[in-house]
Amino acid sequence: MPQVTAEQWVPVPPDTAFAVSQTTGEVRLSWDPFIRHQHLIDAERPAKDVRTLTKARVGRR
């Protein structure tokens, strides 16, 4: 399957970039154009082994 990749330098510390990449819900919707909806499954907040249901704008989940 064809893949498209892109790179961008973001001048933030790696731990900050990782924390932002792991956001969910409304925060994620504010910066990630790929998703339409996202919520945690059987959890109140993100943590190890917590799963999310993520629906993409193109119809996948």
PQR file with spaces between the fields and no chain letter, atoms N, CA, C, O and H, PARSE charges and radii, in Angstrom:
ATOM       1  N    MET     1       0.833   -1.171    0.000 -0.4000 1.5000
ATOM       2  CA   MET     1       0.000    0.000    0.000 -0.0000 2.0000
ATOM       3  C    MET     1       0.887    1.246    0.000  0.5500 1.7000
ATOM       4  O    MET     1       1.841    1.307    0.775 -0.5500 1.4000
ATOM       5  N    PRO     2       0.604    2.230   -0.838 -0.5600 1.5000
ATOM       6  CA   PRO     2       1.407    3.448   -0.866  0.2800 2.0000
ATOM       7  C    PRO     2       1.333    4.195    0.462  0.5500 1.7000
ATOM       8  O    PRO     2       0.312    4.171    1.150 -0.5500 1.4000
ATOM       9  N    GLN     3       2.421    4.851    0.802 -0.4000 1.5000
ATOM      10  CA   GLN     3       2.475    5.643    2.026 -0.0000 2.0000
ATOM      11  C    GLN     3       3.008    7.029    1.711  0.5500 1.7000
ATOM      12  O    GLN     3       3.850    7.201    0.829 -0.5500 1.4000
ATOM      13  H    GLN     3       3.250    4.871    0.243  0.4000 1.0000
ATOM      14  N    VAL     4       2.512    8.008    2.438 -0.4000 1.5000
ATOM      15  CA   VAL     4       3.006    9.368    2.332 -0.0000 2.0000
ATOM      16  C    VAL     4       3.632    9.720    3.663  0.5500 1.7000
ATOM      17  O    VAL     4       3.036    9.478    4.713 -0.5500 1.4000
ATOM      18  H    VAL     4       1.829    7.869    3.154  0.4000 1.0000
ATOM      19  N    THR     5       4.818   10.286    3.637 -0.4000 1.5000
ATOM      20  CA   THR     5       5.464   10.709    4.876 -0.0000 2.0000
ATOM      21  C    THR     5       5.845   12.176    4.773  0.5500 1.7000
ATOM      22  O    THR     5       6.027   12.713    3.680 -0.5500 1.4000
ATOM      23  H    THR     5       5.302   10.484    2.784  0.4000 1.0000
ATOM      24  N    ALA     6       5.962   12.807    5.924 -0.4000 1.5000
ATOM      25  CA   ALA     6       6.393   14.203    5.996 -0.0000 2.0000
ATOM      26  C    ALA     6       7.139   14.392    7.301  0.5500 1.7000
ATOM      27  O    ALA     6       6.884   13.685    8.276 -0.5500 1.4000
ATOM      28  H    ALA     6       5.814   12.371    6.812  0.4000 1.0000
ATOM      29  N    GLU     7       8.048   15.331    7.325 -0.4000 1.5000
ATOM      30  CA   GLU     7       8.794   15.645    8.533 -0.0000 2.0000
ATOM      31  C    GLU     7       8.729   17.130    8.783  0.5500 1.7000
ATOM      32  O    GLU     7       8.689   17.933    7.851 -0.5500 1.4000
ATOM      33  H    GLU     7       8.256   15.906    6.534  0.4000 1.0000
ATOM      34  N    GLN     8       8.720   17.487   10.059 -0.4000 1.5000
ATOM      35  CA   GLN     8       8.703   18.895   10.441 -0.0000 2.0000
ATOM      36  C    GLN     8       9.480   19.050   11.737  0.5500 1.7000
ATOM      37  O    GLN     8       9.262   18.287   12.679 -0.5500 1.4000
ATOM      38  H    GLN     8       8.753   16.834   10.815  0.4000 1.0000
ATOM      39  N    TRP     9      10.377   20.014   11.804 -0.4000 1.5000
ATOM      40  CA   TRP     9      11.125   20.284   13.020 -0.0000 2.0000
ATOM      41  C    TRP     9      10.253   21.151   13.920  0.5500 1.7000
ATOM      42  O    TRP     9       9.779   22.209   13.507 -0.5500 1.4000
ATOM      43  H    TRP     9      10.554   20.634   11.039  0.4000 1.0000
ATOM      44  N    VAL    10      10.047   20.696   15.149 -0.4000 1.5000
ATOM      45  CA   VAL    10       9.260   21.440   16.130 -0.0000 2.0000
ATOM      46  C    VAL    10      10.177   21.735   17.310  0.5500 1.7000
ATOM      47  O    VAL    10      10.662   20.811   17.962 -0.5500 1.4000
ATOM      48  H    VAL    10      10.433   19.837   15.485  0.4000 1.0000
ATOM      49  N    PRO    11      10.416   23.007   17.590 -0.5600 1.5000
ATOM      50  CA   PRO    11      11.392   23.362   18.629  0.2800 2.0000
ATOM      51  C    PRO    11      10.844   23.244   20.055  0.5500 1.7000
ATOM      52  O    PRO    11      10.705   24.243   20.761 -0.5500 1.4000
ATOM      53  N    VAL    12      10.535   22.010   20.466 -0.4000 1.5000
ATOM      54  CA   VAL    12      10.098   21.747   21.838 -0.0000 2.0000
ATOM      55  C    VAL    12      10.880   20.556   22.366  0.5500 1.7000
ATOM      56  O    VAL    12      11.380   19.753   21.579 -0.5500 1.4000
ATOM      57  H    VAL    12      10.649   21.199   19.893  0.4000 1.0000
ATOM      58  N    PRO    13      10.994   20.426   23.676 -0.5600 1.5000
ATOM      59  CA   PRO    13      11.687   19.267   24.236  0.2800 2.0000
ATOM      60  C    PRO    13      10.951   17.967   23.884  0.5500 1.7000
ATOM      61  O    PRO    13       9.728   17.972   23.743 -0.5500 1.4000
ATOM      62  N    PRO    14      11.676   16.870   23.745 -0.5600 1.5000
ATOM      63  CA   PRO    14      11.044   15.601   23.388  0.2800 2.0000
ATOM      64  C    PRO    14       9.916   15.182   24.329  0.5500 1.7000
ATOM      65  O    PRO    14       8.914   14.638   23.865 -0.5500 1.4000
ATOM      66  N    ASP    15      10.047   15.419   25.639 -0.4000 1.5000
ATOM      67  CA   ASP    15       8.986   15.014   26.558 -0.0000 2.0000
ATOM      68  C    ASP    15       7.706   15.809   26.334  0.5500 1.7000
ATOM      69  O    ASP    15       6.610   15.281   26.519 -0.5500 1.4000
ATOM      70  H    ASP    15      10.861   15.861   26.015  0.4000 1.0000
ATOM      71  N    THR    16       7.833   17.071   25.939 -0.4000 1.5000
ATOM      72  CA   THR    16       6.651   17.883   25.618 -0.0000 2.0000
ATOM      73  C    THR    16       5.996   17.382   24.333  0.5500 1.7000
ATOM      74  O    THR    16       4.775   17.244   24.269 -0.5500 1.4000
ATOM      75  H    THR    16       8.723   17.500   25.789  0.4000 1.0000
ATOM      76  N    ALA    17       6.803   17.111   23.319 -0.4000 1.5000
ATOM      77  CA   ALA    17       6.260   16.597   22.053 -0.0000 2.0000
ATOM      78  C    ALA    17       5.543   15.265   22.270  0.5500 1.7000
ATOM      79  O    ALA    17       4.477   15.032   21.701 -0.5500 1.4000
ATOM      80  H    ALA    17       7.795   17.223   23.371  0.4000 1.0000
ATOM      81  N    PHE    18       6.124   14.398   23.090 -0.4000 1.5000
ATOM      82  CA   PHE    18       5.488   13.110   23.370 -0.0000 2.0000
ATOM      83  C    PHE    18       4.168   13.317   24.100  0.5500 1.7000
ATOM      84  O    PHE    18       3.170   12.682   23.757 -0.5500 1.4000
ATOM      85  H    PHE    18       6.990   14.587   23.552  0.4000 1.0000
ATOM      86  N    ALA    19       4.145   14.188   25.096 -0.4000 1.5000
ATOM      87  CA   ALA    19       2.915   14.444   25.856 -0.0000 2.0000
ATOM      88  C    ALA    19       1.805   14.954   24.948  0.5500 1.7000
ATOM      89  O    ALA    19       0.658   14.524   25.075 -0.5500 1.4000
ATOM      90  H    ALA    19       4.956   14.703   25.375  0.4000 1.0000
ATOM      91  N    VAL    20       2.124   15.851   24.048 -0.4000 1.5000
ATOM      92  CA   VAL    20       1.123   16.374   23.112 -0.0000 2.0000
ATOM      93  C    VAL    20       0.639   15.265   22.181  0.5500 1.7000
ATOM      94  O    VAL    20      -0.552   15.185   21.879 -0.5500 1.4000
ATOM      95  H    VAL    20       3.055   16.200   23.946  0.4000 1.0000
ATOM      96  N    SER    21       1.546   14.418   21.728 -0.4000 1.5000
ATOM      97  CA   SER    21       1.156   13.342   20.804 -0.0000 2.0000
ATOM      98  C    SER    21       0.235   12.323   21.464  0.5500 1.7000
ATOM      99  O    SER    21      -0.446   11.572   20.766 -0.5500 1.4000
ATOM     100  H    SER    21       2.514   14.483   21.973  0.4000 1.0000
ATOM     101  N    GLN    22       0.199   12.281   22.790 -0.4000 1.5000
ATOM     102  CA   GLN    22      -0.614   11.314   23.508 -0.0000 2.0000
ATOM     103  C    GLN    22      -1.937   11.893   24.010  0.5500 1.7000
ATOM     104  O    GLN    22      -2.667   11.211   24.730 -0.5500 1.4000
ATOM     105  H    GLN    22       0.752   12.891   23.357  0.4000 1.0000
ATOM     106  N    THR    23      -2.259   13.123   23.648 -0.4000 1.5000
ATOM     107  CA   THR    23      -3.508   13.718   24.106 -0.0000 2.0000
ATOM     108  C    THR    23      -4.693   13.010   23.466  0.5500 1.7000
ATOM     109  O    THR    23      -4.561   12.349   22.436 -0.5500 1.4000
ATOM     110  H    THR    23      -1.666   13.677   23.063  0.4000 1.0000
ATOM     111  N    THR    24      -5.854   13.160   24.098 -0.4000 1.5000
ATOM     112  CA   THR    24      -7.071   12.517   23.610 -0.0000 2.0000
ATOM     113  C    THR    24      -8.225   13.502   23.653  0.5500 1.7000
ATOM     114  O    THR    24      -8.095   14.603   24.189 -0.5500 1.4000
ATOM     115  H    THR    24      -5.961   13.697   24.936  0.4000 1.0000
ATOM     116  N    GLY    25      -9.346   13.105   23.090 -0.4000 1.5000
ATOM     117  CA   GLY    25     -10.584   13.874   23.176 -0.0000 2.0000
ATOM     118  C    GLY    25     -10.511   15.250   22.533  0.5500 1.7000
ATOM     119  O    GLY    25      -9.959   15.404   21.444 -0.5500 1.4000
ATOM     120  H    GLY    25      -9.451   12.212   22.654  0.4000 1.0000
ATOM     121  N    GLU    26     -11.070   16.253   23.211 -0.4000 1.5000
ATOM     122  CA   GLU    26     -11.159   17.603   22.659 -0.0000 2.0000
ATOM     123  C    GLU    26      -9.789   18.203   22.376  0.5500 1.7000
ATOM     124  O    GLU    26      -9.615   18.911   21.384 -0.5500 1.4000
ATOM     125  H    GLU    26     -11.519   16.128   24.096  0.4000 1.0000
ATOM     126  N    VAL    27      -8.818   17.928   23.235 -0.4000 1.5000
ATOM     127  CA   VAL    27      -7.466   18.453   22.998 -0.0000 2.0000
ATOM     128  C    VAL    27      -6.926   17.899   21.694  0.5500 1.7000
ATOM     129  O    VAL    27      -6.374   18.646   20.886 -0.5500 1.4000
ATOM     130  H    VAL    27      -8.959   17.353   24.041  0.4000 1.0000
ATOM     131  N    ARG    28      -7.075   16.615   21.479 -0.4000 1.5000
ATOM     132  CA   ARG    28      -6.584   15.988   20.252 -0.0000 2.0000
ATOM     133  C    ARG    28      -7.297   16.544   19.026  0.5500 1.7000
ATOM     134  O    ARG    28      -6.676   16.792   17.992 -0.5500 1.4000
ATOM     135  H    ARG    28      -7.524   16.008   22.136  0.4000 1.0000
ATOM     136  N    LEU    29      -8.609   16.738   19.152 -0.4000 1.5000
ATOM     137  CA   LEU    29      -9.372   17.280   18.029 -0.0000 2.0000
ATOM     138  C    LEU    29      -8.898   18.674   17.626  0.5500 1.7000
ATOM     139  O    LEU    29      -9.040   19.062   16.467 -0.5500 1.4000
ATOM     140  H    LEU    29      -9.113   16.537   19.992  0.4000 1.0000
ATOM     141  N    SER    30      -8.341   19.424   18.563 -0.4000 1.5000
ATOM     142  CA   SER    30      -7.908   20.790   18.264 -0.0000 2.0000
ATOM     143  C    SER    30      -6.664   20.854   17.394  0.5500 1.7000
ATOM     144  O    SER    30      -6.414   21.881   16.763 -0.5500 1.4000
ATOM     145  H    SER    30      -8.226   19.109   19.505  0.4000 1.0000
ATOM     146  N    TRP    31      -5.872   19.777   17.342 -0.4000 1.5000
ATOM     147  CA   TRP    31      -4.642   19.845   16.546 -0.0000 2.0000
ATOM     148  C    TRP    31      -4.483   18.714   15.540  0.5500 1.7000
ATOM     149  O    TRP    31      -3.629   18.817   14.659 -0.5500 1.4000
ATOM     150  H    TRP    31      -6.076   18.943   17.854  0.4000 1.0000
ATOM     151  N    ASP    32      -5.260   17.646   15.629 -0.4000 1.5000
ATOM     152  CA   ASP    32      -5.081   16.494   14.745 -0.0000 2.0000
ATOM     153  C    ASP    32      -6.177   16.461   13.680  0.5500 1.7000
ATOM     154  O    ASP    32      -7.318   16.121   13.994 -0.5500 1.4000
ATOM     155  H    ASP    32      -5.953   17.563   16.345  0.4000 1.0000
ATOM     156  N    PRO    33      -5.863   16.803   12.440 -0.5600 1.5000
ATOM     157  CA   PRO    33      -6.889   16.842   11.395  0.2800 2.0000
ATOM     158  C    PRO    33      -7.354   15.456   10.936  0.5500 1.7000
ATOM     159  O    PRO    33      -8.319   15.355   10.178 -0.5500 1.4000
ATOM     160  N    PHE    34      -6.690   14.397   11.378 -0.4000 1.5000
ATOM     161  CA   PHE    34      -7.028   13.050   10.949 -0.0000 2.0000
ATOM     162  C    PHE    34      -8.291   12.512   11.612  0.5500 1.7000
ATOM     163  O    PHE    34      -9.048   11.768   10.987 -0.5500 1.4000
ATOM     164  H    PHE    34      -5.907   14.479   11.994  0.4000 1.0000
ATOM     165  N    ILE    35      -8.528   12.880   12.871 -0.4000 1.5000
ATOM     166  CA   ILE    35      -9.619   12.249   13.608 -0.0000 2.0000
ATOM     167  C    ILE    35     -10.894   13.093   13.622  0.5500 1.7000
ATOM     168  O    ILE    35     -10.851   14.321   13.550 -0.5500 1.4000
ATOM     169  H    ILE    35      -7.914   13.484   13.378  0.4000 1.0000
ATOM     170  N    ARG    36     -12.015   12.405   13.717 -0.4000 1.5000
ATOM     171  CA   ARG    36     -13.327   13.045   13.832 -0.0000 2.0000
ATOM     172  C    ARG    36     -13.844   12.934   15.265  0.5500 1.7000
ATOM     173  O    ARG    36     -14.511   13.840   15.764 -0.5500 1.4000
ATOM     174  H    ARG    36     -12.049   11.408   13.775  0.4000 1.0000
ATOM     175  N    HIS    37     -13.532   11.819   15.919 -0.4000 1.5000
ATOM     176  CA   HIS    37     -14.018   11.572   17.277 -0.0000 2.0000
ATOM     177  C    HIS    37     -13.048   10.644   17.989  0.5500 1.7000
ATOM     178  O    HIS    37     -12.456    9.755   17.376 -0.5500 1.4000
ATOM     179  H    HIS    37     -12.990   11.082   15.513  0.4000 1.0000
ATOM     180  N    GLN    38     -12.892   10.859   19.293 -0.4000 1.5000
ATOM     181  CA   GLN    38     -12.031    9.971   20.073 -0.0000 2.0000
ATOM     182  C    GLN    38     -12.483    9.992   21.529  0.5500 1.7000
ATOM     183  O    GLN    38     -12.782   11.053   22.077 -0.5500 1.4000
ATOM     184  H    GLN    38     -13.373   11.581   19.791  0.4000 1.0000
ATOM     185  N    HIS    39     -12.531    8.812   22.154 -0.4000 1.5000
ATOM     186  CA   HIS    39     -12.791    8.750   23.583 -0.0000 2.0000
ATOM     187  C    HIS    39     -12.114    7.527   24.187  0.5500 1.7000
ATOM     188  O    HIS    39     -11.796    6.563   23.491 -0.5500 1.4000
ATOM     189  H    HIS    39     -12.288    7.950   21.708  0.4000 1.0000
ATOM     190  N    LEU    40     -11.902    7.587   25.499 -0.4000 1.5000
ATOM     191  CA   LEU    40     -11.288    6.482   26.219 -0.0000 2.0000
ATOM     192  C    LEU    40     -12.314    5.374   26.422  0.5500 1.7000
ATOM     193  O    LEU    40     -13.507    5.640   26.575 -0.5500 1.4000
ATOM     194  H    LEU    40     -12.160    8.370   26.065  0.4000 1.0000
ATOM     195  N    ILE    41     -11.848    4.144   26.421 -0.4000 1.5000
ATOM     196  CA   ILE    41     -12.715    2.991   26.635 -0.0000 2.0000
ATOM     197  C    ILE    41     -12.551    2.534   28.086  0.5500 1.7000
ATOM     198  O    ILE    41     -11.463    2.143   28.509 -0.5500 1.4000
ATOM     199  H    ILE    41     -10.879    3.928   26.297  0.4000 1.0000
ATOM     200  N    ASP    42     -13.647    2.590   28.835 -0.4000 1.5000
ATOM     201  CA   ASP    42     -13.662    2.124   30.231 -0.0000 2.0000
ATOM     202  C    ASP    42     -12.603    2.776   31.107  0.5500 1.7000
ATOM     203  O    ASP    42     -11.994    2.116   31.949 -0.5500 1.4000
ATOM     204  H    ASP    42     -14.531    2.907   28.492  0.4000 1.0000
ATOM     205  N    ALA    43     -12.382    4.074   30.911 -0.4000 1.5000
ATOM     206  CA   ALA    43     -11.409    4.792   31.738 -0.0000 2.0000
ATOM     207  C    ALA    43     -11.777    6.272   31.788  0.5500 1.7000
ATOM     208  O    ALA    43     -12.422    6.798   30.881 -0.5500 1.4000
ATOM     209  H    ALA    43     -12.877    4.611   30.227  0.4000 1.0000
ATOM     210  N    GLU    44     -11.360    6.924   32.852 -0.4000 1.5000
ATOM     211  CA   GLU    44     -11.612    8.354   33.022 -0.0000 2.0000
ATOM     212  C    GLU    44     -10.461    9.208   32.491  0.5500 1.7000
ATOM     213  O    GLU    44     -10.663   10.356   32.095 -0.5500 1.4000
ATOM     214  H    GLU    44     -10.836    6.497   33.589  0.4000 1.0000
ATOM     215  N    ARG    45      -9.247    8.635   32.485 -0.4000 1.5000
ATOM     216  CA   ARG    45      -8.085    9.376   31.995 -0.0000 2.0000
ATOM     217  C    ARG    45      -7.080    8.421   31.348  0.5500 1.7000
ATOM     218  O    ARG    45      -7.085    7.223   31.630 -0.5500 1.4000
ATOM     219  H    ARG    45      -9.083    7.703   32.806  0.4000 1.0000
ATOM     220  N    PRO    46      -6.230    8.950   30.491 -0.5600 1.5000
ATOM     221  CA   PRO    46      -5.231    8.098   29.825  0.2800 2.0000
ATOM     222  C    PRO    46      -4.271    7.473   30.843  0.5500 1.7000
ATOM     223  O    PRO    46      -3.915    8.098   31.842 -0.5500 1.4000
ATOM     224  N    ALA    47      -3.871    6.263   30.579 -0.4000 1.5000
ATOM     225  CA   ALA    47      -2.897    5.557   31.408 -0.0000 2.0000
ATOM     226  C    ALA    47      -2.407    4.342   30.631  0.5500 1.7000
ATOM     227  O    ALA    47      -2.923    4.026   29.559 -0.5500 1.4000
ATOM     228  H    ALA    47      -4.161    5.755   29.767  0.4000 1.0000
ATOM     229  N    LYS    48      -1.417    3.676   31.177 -0.4000 1.5000
ATOM     230  CA   LYS    48      -0.893    2.477   30.544 -0.0000 2.0000
ATOM     231  C    LYS    48      -2.022    1.460   30.384  0.5500 1.7000
ATOM     232  O    LYS    48      -2.811    1.238   31.302 -0.5500 1.4000
ATOM     233  H    LYS    48      -0.997    3.933   32.048  0.4000 1.0000
ATOM     234  N    ASP    49      -2.081    0.853   29.215 -0.4000 1.5000
ATOM     235  CA   ASP    49      -3.059   -0.177   28.856 -0.0000 2.0000
ATOM     236  C    ASP    49      -4.494    0.335   28.688  0.5500 1.7000
ATOM     237  O    ASP    49      -5.406   -0.469   28.494 -0.5500 1.4000
ATOM     238  H    ASP    49      -1.439    1.033   28.469  0.4000 1.0000
ATOM     239  N    VAL    50      -4.714    1.645   28.756 -0.4000 1.5000
ATOM     240  CA   VAL    50      -6.044    2.204   28.471 -0.0000 2.0000
ATOM     241  C    VAL    50      -6.180    2.336   26.970  0.5500 1.7000
ATOM     242  O    VAL    50      -5.269    2.816   26.296 -0.5500 1.4000
ATOM     243  H    VAL    50      -3.973    2.298   28.913  0.4000 1.0000
ATOM     244  N    ARG    51      -7.313    1.912   26.446 -0.4000 1.5000
ATOM     245  CA   ARG    51      -7.531    1.961   25.004 -0.0000 2.0000
ATOM     246  C    ARG    51      -8.459    3.114   24.654  0.5500 1.7000
ATOM     247  O    ARG    51      -9.218    3.594   25.495 -0.5500 1.4000
ATOM     248  H    ARG    51      -8.054    1.522   26.993  0.4000 1.0000
ATOM     249  N    THR    52      -8.389    3.550   23.400 -0.4000 1.5000
ATOM     250  CA   THR    52      -9.293    4.585   22.914 -0.0000 2.0000
ATOM     251  C    THR    52     -10.051    4.065   21.699  0.5500 1.7000
ATOM     252  O    THR    52      -9.597    3.167   20.991 -0.5500 1.4000
ATOM     253  H    THR    52      -7.772    3.160   22.717  0.4000 1.0000
ATOM     254  N    LEU    53     -11.206    4.653   21.486 -0.4000 1.5000
ATOM     255  CA   LEU    53     -11.921    4.447   20.234 -0.0000 2.0000
ATOM     256  C    LEU    53     -11.702    5.720   19.446  0.5500 1.7000
ATOM     257  O    LEU    53     -12.091    6.800   19.892 -0.5500 1.4000
ATOM     258  H    LEU    53     -11.575    5.382   22.061  0.4000 1.0000
ATOM     259  N    THR    54     -11.094    5.613   18.297 -0.4000 1.5000
ATOM     260  CA   THR    54     -10.785    6.773   17.459 -0.0000 2.0000
ATOM     261  C    THR    54     -11.422    6.566   16.105  0.5500 1.7000
ATOM     262  O    THR    54     -11.203    5.548   15.450 -0.5500 1.4000
ATOM     263  H    THR    54     -10.778    4.736   17.934  0.4000 1.0000
ATOM     264  N    LYS    55     -12.214    7.541   15.688 -0.4000 1.5000
ATOM     265  CA   LYS    55     -12.818    7.506   14.369 -0.0000 2.0000
ATOM     266  C    LYS    55     -12.155    8.556   13.489  0.5500 1.7000
ATOM     267  O    LYS    55     -12.088    9.735   13.838 -0.5500 1.4000
ATOM     268  H    LYS    55     -12.393    8.368   16.220  0.4000 1.0000
ATOM     269  N    ALA    56     -11.670    8.102   12.345 -0.4000 1.5000
ATOM     270  CA   ALA    56     -10.987    9.001   11.415 -0.0000 2.0000
ATOM     271  C    ALA    56     -11.984    9.743   10.546  0.5500 1.7000
ATOM     272  O    ALA    56     -13.111    9.287   10.355 -0.5500 1.4000
ATOM     273  H    ALA    56     -11.725    7.144   12.062  0.4000 1.0000
ATOM     274  N    ARG    57     -11.573   10.881   10.024 -0.4000 1.5000
ATOM     275  CA   ARG    57     -12.430   11.662    9.134 -0.0000 2.0000
ATOM     276  C    ARG    57     -12.742   10.907    7.847  0.5500 1.7000
ATOM     277  O    ARG    57     -13.756   11.171    7.201 -0.5500 1.4000
ATOM     278  H    ARG    57     -10.657   11.251   10.179  0.4000 1.0000
ATOM     279  N    VAL    58     -11.869    9.962    7.473 -0.4000 1.5000
ATOM     280  CA   VAL    58     -12.077    9.205    6.239 -0.0000 2.0000
ATOM     281  C    VAL    58     -12.908    7.948    6.468  0.5500 1.7000
ATOM     282  O    VAL    58     -13.067    7.144    5.549 -0.5500 1.4000
ATOM     283  H    VAL    58     -11.046    9.748    7.998  0.4000 1.0000
ATOM     284  N    GLY    59     -13.444    7.758    7.682 -0.4000 1.5000
ATOM     285  CA   GLY    59     -14.341    6.664    7.936 -0.0000 2.0000
ATOM     286  C    GLY    59     -13.794    5.491    8.709  0.5500 1.7000
ATOM     287  O    GLY    59     -14.571    4.687    9.223 -0.5500 1.4000
ATOM     288  H    GLY    59     -13.315    8.410    8.428  0.4000 1.0000
ATOM     289  N    ARG    60     -12.490    5.362    8.811 -0.4000 1.5000
ATOM     290  CA   ARG    60     -11.911    4.231    9.554 -0.0000 2.0000
ATOM     291  C    ARG    60     -12.042    4.456   11.042  0.5500 1.7000
ATOM     292  O    ARG    60     -12.201    5.586   11.504 -0.5500 1.4000
ATOM     293  H    ARG    60     -11.859    6.015    8.393  0.4000 1.0000
ATOM     294  N    ARG    61     -11.973    3.347   11.800 -0.4000 1.5000
ATOM     295  CA   ARG    61     -11.883    3.466   13.242 -0.0000 2.0000
ATOM     296  C    ARG    61     -10.917    2.455   13.783  0.5500 1.7000
ATOM     297  O    ARG    61     -10.701    2.394   14.994 -0.5500 1.4000
ATOM     298  H    ARG    61     -11.845    2.429   11.425  0.4000 1.0000
